[in-house]
Amino acid sequence: MGLLLLIARLLLSVIFGVAGVTKAIDLAGSRRTVADFGVPEKLAAVLGAVLPFIEILVALALLPLGTAWVAAGGALALLLVFSIGIAVNLARGNSPDCHCFGQLHS
């Protein structure tokens, strides 16, 4: 069981790390994407700039066992907010580009 949890933590860490770093490289694109999800421009500018670093922080915090549970909660919160944002936009007939991995892939 311990090995399975370690593999899950490493996999999530890589996913959040790549997502955060690629968004950090393209902060303008990250801000634009948050705005495309319907967030007001001023708030989108802040969230778009902060989100990549939150993802990187979650990725790093998933690695040590002592912070893994808190980081897992943070990862879950990020994924829930993203899922709600997607659902709301789809319900409104919008399909914004997720920009999940910056310019690497959307």
C-alpha positions in Angstrom: 0.0 0.0 0.0 2.9 2.4 0.8 4.4 1.9 -2.6 1.1 2.6 -4.3 0.7 5.9 -2.3 4.3 6.9 -3.2 3.6 6.3 -6.9 0.4 8.3 -6.7 2.1 11.2 -5.0 5.0 11.2 -7.5 2.5 11.1 -10.4 0.4 13.9 -9.1 3.5 15.9 -8.3 4.8 15.6 -11.8 1.4 16.5 -13.3 1.0 19.6 -11.0 4.7 20.5 -11.4 4.6 20.4 -15.2 1.2 22.3 -15.3 2.6 25.0 -12.9 5.9 25.5 -14.7 4.4 25.7 -18.1 1.8 28.2 -16.9 4.6 30.2 -15.2 6.5 30.4 -18.4 3.4 31.8 -20.1 1.9 34.1 -17.4 0.0 36.2 -20.0 -1.6 33.1 -21.4 -2.5 31.9 -17.9 -4.2 35.3 -17.1 -6.0 35.2 -20.4 -7.3 31.7 -19.8 -8.6 32.6 -16.3 -10.5 35.5 -17.8 -11.8 33.2 -20.6 -13.4 31.1 -17.8 -15.5 34.1 -16.8 -13.5 35.5 -14.0 -13.5 39.4 -13.9 -10.4 40.9 -15.5 -8.8 42.4 -12.4 -9.3 39.1 -10.4 -8.2 37.1 -13.5 -4.9 39.0 -13.7 -4.1 38.1 -10.0 -5.4 34.5 -10.2 -3.6 33.9 -13.5 -0.3 35.1 -12.0 -0.7 33.2 -8.7 -2.2 29.9 -10.0 1.0 28.5 -11.5 2.9 29.0 -8.3 0.2 27.4 -6.2 0.4 24.4 -8.6 4.2 24.3 -8.2 3.8 24.5 -4.4 1.3 21.7 -4.3 3.7 19.6 -6.5 6.6 20.2 -4.2 4.5 19.6 -1.0 3.3 16.2 -2.4 6.8 14.8 -2.2 7.6 14.8 1.6 5.4 12.4 3.5 4.9 15.1 6.2 3.1 17.5 3.9 1.6 15.1 1.4 -1.9 15.0 3.1 -2.2 18.8 3.1 -0.9 19.0 -0.5 -3.4 16.3 -1.5 -6.2 18.5 -0.1 -4.8 21.4 -2.0 -4.7 19.4 -5.2 -8.2 18.2 -4.7 -9.4 21.8 -4.1 -7.7 22.9 -7.3 -9.2 20.1 -9.3 -12.7 20.7 -7.8 -12.6 24.4 -8.7 -11.4 23.6 -12.2 -14.1 21.0 -12.7 -16.8 23.4 -11.5 -15.4 26.1 -13.8 -15.5 23.7 -16.7 -19.1 22.6 -15.8 -20.4 26.1 -15.5 -18.8 27.1 -18.8 -20.2 24.1 -20.6 -23.6 24.7 -19.2 -23.5 28.3 -20.6 -22.4 26.9 -24.0 -18.8 28.1 -23.7 -15.8 25.9 -24.2 -12.7 27.9 -23.2 -9.3 26.5 -23.8 -8.1 25.1 -20.4 -4.4 26.0 -21.0 -3.8 23.2 -18.5 -0.1 22.8 -19.5 0.6 26.3 -20.7 1.8 26.4 -24.3 2.8 22.7 -24.0 -0.7 21.4 -24.4 -4.3 22.5 -23.7 
